[in-house]
Amino acid sequence: MAAKAKARTKAKPKARSKARSGGKAVRAGAGGRPDSTRTAKGNGQPRDLLSRLAAGAVVCAEGYVFELERRGYLQAGAFVPEVLFDHPEVVEQLHMDFVHAGSDVTQALTYYVHREKLRVIGREKDLVPMNRAALRIAKSVARRTGTLFAGDICNTNIYDPADKASIREVERIYHEQVGWAVEAGVDYFVAETIGWIGEALMALEAIKKYSKVPAVVTLAMHREALTRDGLTPAQACKRLEDAGADVVGLNCHRGPATMLPMLREIRAAVKCHVAGLPVPYRTTPGQPSFMSLTDPCCGNQRAFPVGLDPFLCTRGEIFDFGREAHGLGIRYLGVCCGAGPHHIRALAESLGRHPPASRYSVDMSRHAFFGTDQRIRKIQSDYVVKL
């Protein structure tokens, strides 16, 4: 079985992907050379993020809360994954779906499972068991699939650089969540979706103080291409690199079109690995974040969070993002809030990979009307002009 799995996933320099719309084959990979790192079964790869990054790109599926909301298992607004208690099997299946689609990482669903968010929904008593449930589910999937097991800490929504009490509470939140993840045996940490460089540095400090594993720190930019304390993404990422982060970059809020220019600047500013995990939405220079998008078909109302469907990127657009970002030298790649397994598959295929889900990638050659296969009846193909 191991030999067969290895044969299925071996990338070839001339591999072609059909991720682009219409089923037209597109040459895979970035810079003319596909990345042959394994994506599905572990195949003996080390449980070490930095070793994997040294060998090639790492694909990390994020965006769990939006996908769970879409599936009817999470409430938009608070975005707290109570599903961890209500339907743990659904969380496990989503982890498996993302791995099947090509994620190299199983990231624990501890986003917004911190003390402050549970206080907001009145479930502070569930803080410890909910974190441990998320870690237990993710670890089980990671060890079964050979993917990396990532701990996750995030924006606290209470950080105020002028308020010492808030600083102490942020320290407590990060200390707690890092500690539980260390007990669970995570392979590395992700500190994500943070808008303040001050808060990001606190998250990094907690990871370095209470663990001995690598740290990925990704910032989130709103309308203004600055952290909330006034640094450019490149300046902020340089600060994080200097403070000991192993991977720095951006996640969430911005779609591919408005994140890529910032990733280019970050790549030029730092020597460490860079991460890029946009939301799969068509953000623009005028509306650069998915929270700023307005829908002209609905009276120009704010589309966030459940009216974003008209702005969703196609899998072809995510394929293009992956190829371009990889060409810039971005090696830690993913898609954040709004991503489904089909987006992760497109991203993996943009690197020349063929995860198990690629067996079902689009092939229009046998479509009833648009197919080119000789077995398609002429009465069907002749009717195409009337469709």
Buried (B, 14 or more C-beta within 10 A) or exposed (E): EEEEBEEBBEBEEEBBBBBBEEBEEBEBBBEEEBBBBBBBBBEEBEBBBBEBBEBBBBBBBBBBBBBBBBBEBBBEEBBBBBBBEEBBEBBBBBBBBBBBBBBBBBBBBBBBBBBBBBEEBEBEEBBEEBBBBBBBBBBBBBBBBBBBBBBBBBBBEBBBEEEEEBBEBBBBBBBBBBBBBBEBBBBBBBBBBBBBBBBBBBBBBBBBEBBEBBBBBBBBBBBEBBBBBEBBBBBBBBBBBEBBBBBBBBBBBBBBBBBBBBBBBBBEBBEBBBBBBBBBBBBEEEBBBBBBBBBEEEEEEBBBBEBBEEBBBBBBBBBBBBBBBBEBBBBBBBBBBBBBBBBBBBBBBBBBBBBBBBEEBBEBBEBEEBBEEEEBEEEEBEEEEEE
